[in-house]
Amino acid sequence: MSRILIVEDEKKMAEGIRDNLEFEGHSVRIVDTGEKCLDAVQSDPPDLILLDVMLPKMSGFDVCKTLRQKKIRTPVIMLTARGQEIDKVLGLELGADDYITKPFSLRELISRIKAVLRRSSPDREAPGLCKIGLLEVDFGRYTATDAKGPVDLSHKEFELLRYFMEHAGQIVNRDQLLDRVWGYDIYPNSRTVDNFIVRLRKKIEPNPSQPRHLLTVHGFGYKLVL
Ligand code: CA
């Protein structure tokens, strides 16, 4: 059972989702504004937030951004309207874990919730404080520092690095990364992974053009060497 917070001002929509999630055994609360969501997250933290983009006053994007600025890492699935392709990407940039476009089937929503919860489950906190060369990463607090000081990693970069940490020394292929770090076909394009790896190398490798930690294994994928 997980505690799920629904942030949606369309009452019928919210209640329909709630009834189904309760049927699945989850404990569900509904709030109808972003402001109430921020209060609820502080007073009674949920395991996952279903966050509608279109809300009165504060938008779902602003809510997500505010949560991440406050270092609240509760998984967020954004509910977007059809045709808001750019919004989806923006939502993910702002730290959302996944999105689903209305109208969606409840079956699809439930499987996405499961996937996001699986990716964020407590055993994934296991790496805690890690060292990769001179880089020190605290996965619990989402901070990273090297010899020069704090290293600014995005939410997705932390998730990517965490997955590599959990599989340190093993070859990880792009499909695995897309499935476990991105989830579903948000970017049905393995080049996304390559671009993220390039960006991550610039942040964590002393010499990004000759990586010593995040290695390419030609024809297979990547491998993290500590
Ligand atoms: Ca709405």
Residues whose N, C-alpha, C, O or C-beta is under 5 A from the ligand:
A	BS01	CA	D9 E10 D52 M54 L55
